[in-house]
Amino acid sequence: MLFWIAVVDDDISNLKTAEKILKANGYKVTCLTSGEELLDFAETNKVDLVLLDVHMIGMDGFETIKELRMIRYGRDVPVIFLTADDDIETETKALTVGAMDFVTKPIIDNVLLLRVRNTIELIRLQSNLKTEVRRKTEEVYQEHEKYKRLSIQVVQTLAGTIDAKDNYTRGHSSRVAKYSMEIARRCGYTPRDQEEIYMMGLLHDVGKIGIPDAVINKPSRLTADEFDMIKKHPVMGFDILKNISELPKLAVGARWHHERFDGTGYPDGLSGNDIPEEARIIAVADAYDAMSSNRSYHDIFAQQYIKRELEQGKGTQFDPTFADIMLEMIEADKDYTMREMTGSPVQMTAQEPSKKLVDNKFGFLSMLETGGVDTAIGLKYCMSDVEFYLEMLNDFSTNSADRQQNLCDCYKDKNWDKYRIYVHSLKSASKTIGAVSLSEKAKKLEDAAKHHNEEFILENHDELITSLKGIVGGILMATATYNK
C-alpha cells in the first residue's frame, strides 16, 4: 500500500526538498503552502501523515493542528512538525498540541526518513497491538469482569517479544512485574490491583519495539543521538498502550517509569507525588533488576552495592517509601534469589562504584569526592563506563577557561541573554560529571538571566566562578596525582 504524506510549508525550497526525499523513497506526496490549504484539502482527502511547518504566513502550525483535529479526515492523522527552532518551549508546545515528532530545518534526508519511518512503524504497531489484544481478550475473557479481559498470557508473550529485542534483558519484564507486584502487596494493594500492576510491569518497556535493534544491542557506548532515541521508548510505549480501554493504566507504567522523584527524569520531568504511584513502584523494581541482572556494561551486582544505591537514591531517583520496601525485600532475600539466574554476582564492596575500577582509579575517584564531585552521579550519567567518565572530566577541565572567559565577558557587558546560554551549558556539563552544587548554582543564575534579574547575578556571579575554579582545581589535582 502506497503511504500518502502531505507536506505543508510556505517556503517552496523546503517543499521541494521534502518532496524529492520522500518520493525517492516510495511515498506519495502532496505539497501545500499554508495551513488554510491543508484544512481545505483534509475536508475530502485522508492522508496517512502530515509534515507541518510551525511558522507560516497566515495560520501557524499550532493553530493549524488544532483546526485539523476538528475535521473528519484530520481528526486522527499523525503530525510531524517542521521547524527551524531549537528550544524546549517549541518542542513542549508541539507535543502538547498533539504532534508525534518534529524535524528541524534545514531538512536532512536521513533524519527526515528516520522520523517518518519511526512514526509509520509506531502507528502500525499501535494498530496491530490494539487489534491483537482485543482479539485475544474477546476470545478468552468475554464473560469475565473488565479488569480480567486482557489475557495475562498474551501480555507475557508480548513482554517476551520486547525482551527478546535486547540480548541483555531476557526475562527483565517478567522480573520487574514480579517485584512490582510484591511491592504493591506489601503496600496493601488489593489482589485485583496487584494483578493490574503486574501487567503494567510486564509491558513497561513495550516502547522498545519501536527502537532499532542495532541501537538496543550496540555493544559500545551510545552516541548522544542514539541515547536520545532510547529515551523515546516511554512515549512510544504510552502511544501504543493508551487506547487499550480494557486496562487504561497499562500506559501509565510505560510512560512514566523513567521519571525521577526529584523531577530530573524523563519524558515529562514529573516529580514527587505527581508521578503516578504505580510508575513510582515500577521505577524502583526496574532499577533493582537493572543492577541484579547482566548488562552489556556490567555483570550482576552484589546485594551490598544495590542496597547502597537504593539508599542513596531515596528522595532523588526513588520514592522513599517504595525504596524502603525494596530494601526490606533485599534483606529478606538471604540467598540472593531475586536476580537473573545466569552468571554470578560481582562481589563489590559498598565503596566500589564499578567492577572495572582498579586501585588507582578508585583512589582517583575518591580524591574527586573530596574536591566536591559526586562520582556516583557522574558514573551514572556516563553509563558506568569509567574510561568515558575520565574523558568527560578531562573535557570539562580543558574547556573551563573558555567557560570562565565567556561568562565573565557577558557579565562585564551585562549581556544577560548570552550569559544565560553560557551558564545553561555550564549547568548541564557540571551535572554530567557529578558537580551537583556547581550545577545548582548555575541553574539559579540561568533563571536570573532569563528574567534579567541583574541584582541576583551581580551578587552571585563571583561565587559561581570561584566554585568552577574549585571543581577544576580538584580534577587537575587528582589527575596530576594519579597520572590520568
N, C-alpha and C positions, 0 to 999 in steps of 0.2 A: 504494500500500500504506500502510495506517494505521500510523504509528510508535507503539509502545507503551512508555510510560515509567512506572516505579514510583518513587514519591516516598516516602521514609522519614524521618519526623521526629516526635518526641514532643510537639511544640508544634502544636496544632491550627491556630493562626493562620498558621503557616508553611506547613502543608499546604494550607490553603485558598488562600493567595496563589499558591503554585506551581501548584496545580490550575487556578485561574482563568486564569493567564497561559498555561499550556500548552494547555488545552482551547480557549481563544480563538484559538490559532494552529494548530489542526487535529491535535493529538496526543491519543492515547488515554491516559488517566491512571488509575493505581491508587494510592490513598493508603494507607500503612501507618504504624503508630505506634511500631514498635520493630524492632530487629534480629531478634528472635526471629520476629516476624510475617513479615518478609522471607524468612527461611530456610524457614519452612513454605510460604510462597507459591511460592518458587522450586523446590520439590520437584515441582510439577506445572504450573508456568507459565513460559514462556520470554518475557521482556520484551526489548526492544531496548536499553534504557538504564535505569540506576538512579541516582537522585539520593539520596544517603545523608548524613544528618546525622552529624556527628562525635561530639558529646556528647549521649548519650541515657541515660535511666534503664535499668538492665539492661546489656545489651551495648552498648559504644560502637561507633562506626563502624569503627574499626580492627579490633576483634575480629570484627565482622560480616563485613567483606570477606574476612577470612581463612577464615571458615567458609563463606562463599558460594562460594569457589573450590573447595570440596570437593563441591559439589552439582552434579548433572548439568546443570541449566539455568542454573547460576550460574557455571560454570567460565570462560566467555569473555565474559560480559556486561560491557560497559564501565560504569564507575562514575565519577560526578562527586560529590565531597564538598560538602556544605553546611556552612558553619562561620561562626561569628562571630569566630573567632580571626583575628589578623592578625600572625602571626610566622613566621619562616623554619622553625622547628622543626616546626610543624604542617604546613606545605607540604611539607617534606622527607619527613616520615613518611608523608604521604598518597601522595606519588609512589612512595615505597619499597614500600608495600604494594600498589601496583598501580592507584591512581586515575589517570584520564586527565586530570582537571582539577578545579578546585574553584570554588565560587561563595560569596562572602561574604554574610552576613546582616546587616541586613535585606535581603531579596531585591529587586533592581531588575529590572523586567521586561525591559528591553533587554539588560542584562548576562546574565540567565539565558538568554534566547532565543539570544543570540550564542554562548554557551558550548555550549548544546545543539546548535545548528546546526553549529558547527565540529566538534564531536565526531562528529555523524552524517556529515558530509562526509568526515571523516578515515577513519571506518570504511568508508564506501563506496569511497573512493579506494584504501584499502589492499586491499580485497577485489578491486576491479576491476583494479588494477595487478598483484596477485599472479596473478590468473587469466590476464591478457593475457600476462604474461611467461612463465608456464608453458606457455601455448598455443603461443606463438611458439617457445619453446625446444624443445618436443616435436616441432614440425613440422620445424625446420631442423637441429637438432643431436642428434637422438635417439641416434645411433650414436657420437657423439664423446665425448671424455673429459669428466668432470664440469665442469671449470673453463671449458669452451668451450660449455656448453649454453645459456648466456644470450647471445642474439644481440646482437652489438655494434650492428647496425643498429637493433634495437628500442630499445636503450639510447640511441643517438644521437637517435632520434626522440623519445623521452621527454625527453631533455635539451633538445632544440629546443623542445618544448612548454613546458618550465619557463621557458626564457629568453624565450620569446615573451610571457610574462605581464608582463615588465618591459621598458618601452620603451628602457631604457638599458643592458641587459645582453645584447643579442643576440650569440650566439656565446661568451658568457662561460664556460659549462660546458665547451665543447669546448676552449677555450684553457687553462682550468685543468687539464683532463685531460691535455692535451699537455705542459704544463710539469711536472706531477706525474710523468708517465711519464719525462721526461728527467732529472729529479732522481733518480728511482729508478734509472735506468740508470747514472748517474754514481756512485751508491752501491753498485753491484754487484748489483742485483736481477736475478734470472733473467728471461728473456723472458716466462715464464708469470706471474711476479709483477708485471712491468711492465704486462702486459695487464690484470691484475686492478686495479692502482691506477689505470690509465687509466679503467676503467669506474666505479670509485669516484669519480673526479673528475667524470665525466660526470653522476653522479646526486647529487653532494654537496648540491645545493640543491633536491632533489625536494620537500622540505617546503614550499617556497614555493607549491606547488599549493594548499595549504590557507589561504594568506593572501589576503584580498580584494584584487582588482586596484586598487581605489581607494587602498589603503594603499601598495602596492608602487610605484604610479606617481604618488603625490602629489608635485607639483612644489615645494610649500613644505615648511617644516620639519615633521617629525613631532612629534605630541604625545607625552607620556610613555606614554600608553596604547597609541598606535599603535606606538611603538618596542618596547614590551613584546610586542605582537602579533608584530612582525617577529622578535623574539628567540625565538619559539616554533618557528620553522621547523626548527632542528636536531632537536628531539624529534619533531616531526611527520614529518620525513624518516626518522628512525630507526624510528618506528612503522610507516611504510609499507613499509620495506625489510627489517625484521628477520626476517620469516617466509619470505623467499626463500631456501630451503635450498640451491639450487644454488650461490650465492655469498654466504655469510653475512657476509663482510666488507664488502659494499656498505653496510650500515647504519653501519659504523664511521665512514666519511668523512662521512656525513650528520650524525651526532650530534655529533661532536667537532671539526669543522673550525673552530669559533669559540672553542675553548679557547686559553688563552694559556700560555706556558711558565712564567710566574711565578705561575700559579694564579688570575688575576683574570678569566678568560674565563667563558664560559657554554656549555652549560646546567649543568654539574656542577662547575665550579671545579677541574678536574683540573690538575695541574702536572707539569713535567718529564717524566720517562720514564713516568709514569702515564698520560699521553696516548698513545694508540696511535700507533705510528710513522707509519703511513700518514696518519693525521689531521694529524700534525705537518708532513708533506710537503705535504699539500693546503692547510694553513693558509698556508704561505709562497706557494704558487702562487696561491691565491685573493687574497691581499693584493697580490701583484705585479700581477695582472690588474686589480684594482680601481683601481690607480694608473695603469696603462698603457692604460686604455680610458676612453671618455666616460661621465660620470655626470650626473645632473641638477644636482649641486652642484659639479662641476669638469670640465674638459677633460682630455685626455691629458697626464700629467705628463712632464717631461723625465727622461732616464735619470739625470742627476746627482742630481736630487731623490729619485728612487726608491732609488738606491744609499744615499743618506744615511738615508732612513727605515729601510731594511733593516739598516744598520749600527747605528742607534740602537735597533732593536727586538730585536737579538740578546740572548738570555737573559731578556728580559722578555716580549715578544709571541711571539718565534720561537725554535725550537730553533736554537742557533748553528750546528750542523753543516749543516743544510739551508738556513739563510740564507746561509751562505758559498758553498754550491753554487749558489744562485740568483744571488749576486753574480758568480760565475765565468761563469755563462751570460750575464749582462748584459755583462760585459767582452768576451766573445766576439762579442756581437751589435753589431758596429760600425755597421751601417746601421739599427739600431733596427727590426728586423722583428718582434720579439716584442711586438706591441701590436695593439690594434684598428686596422684599416686604414682607418677613416673618420675624417677630421679630422686635424689636425696636433698634435704635442705642444706643450704650453705650455712655453716656454723660461724656466724659473725657475732662479735661482742656488741653491746649496746652502743659503743662509741664508733663502730666502723660503719661508714655510710655506703660502702660498696665493696664487693668481693674483689674488685680489680685493684684496690689500693694496696701498695706495698709500703714499707715503713717510712720511706722518705716522703711519699705523697701524704701519708697520714699526718706526719709532722708539719708538712706544708699547709695542709688544711687547718690543722689546729692553730697554727700561727695566724692564719687568716681570721679565725674566730676571734682571737684576742684583738685583732685590728678592726672589729666591728662588722665582719661579713658573716652572715648566716650561711655556711656552706651547704647545709642540708637543703635549703631553699634553692641555692644556685645549682646544685646537682640535679634537683628535680626538674628545673627548667631546662637543664642540659641532658635530660633523659638518662640520668645516672651514668653518663659517659664522662669519666674523669678527664680523659685527654681533651675532649671537646670543652669541658669546663675550664681547663687550664688555658686553652686557646681563647676562650671568651674573656677570661681575666686579663690576658695579655693585650687583647684588642681594647679592652676598657681603659687600661692604664696608658696604652700608646696614644689613644685618642683624647686623653684627658686634657692635654694642653690646649688643643683646638677648642674643646668644650668650654674651658675656662675663658679663653680669649673671646669667643663668640658671645658668651653670656655677659662678660664684663663690657664689651663694646656696646651691646644693646642697652645695658644698664647705664652706661655713661651717656648714651644718646637718648635715653628714655624712650627707646623704640620697643614698646611693650608687646606689640604684635609679633615681632621677630623673637623677642625674649621668650614668649610663650612657646614658640616652636622649638627653640633650643632646650628649654627646661623640660618640655614634654619628652624630648629624646633622652635627656638625662634620666628622667623618671623611669622610663622603660628599661634603659640599659642597666641602671643600677639595681633595679629589681631582678633582672635576669641573672646577675651574678650573686644575688643574695644580700646586697647592701640595702636592707629594708628601710632603715632610718633615713638614709640619704634619699631614697625613693619617695618617702613620705614628705620630706621637706620640699623636694622638687614638685610634688603634686600640689602642695599648698601654694607654692609660688606660681605654678601654672594656672591655678584657679584665680589667683590675684591678678595675673597678667591678662587673663581672659576678660576680666571685669574692670581692667585698668585701675586696680586698687594700688595706686602708686605708693601710698604710705606703707602698706604691708611689705611691698617689695623692697623699699628703701631700708626698712628695719631688719629684713631677714636675708637679703642677698649675700652679705658678707659671711654670715653663718653657713649658708649653703656652700660657698666656695671653700670655706675652711673645712667643712665636712668632706667635700670632694677630695681635697688635697690629702686629708687624713686617710681616707679609704685607699687612694692611690699609693700613698706612702706605705701603708700596711702591705699592699700587694707587692710593691717593689722590694720591701724588706724581706718578705717571705721568699720572693723569687731569688734574691741575692743569697739568702741563707741556704736554700736547698738547690740552687743552680737549676731552676726550672724555667 
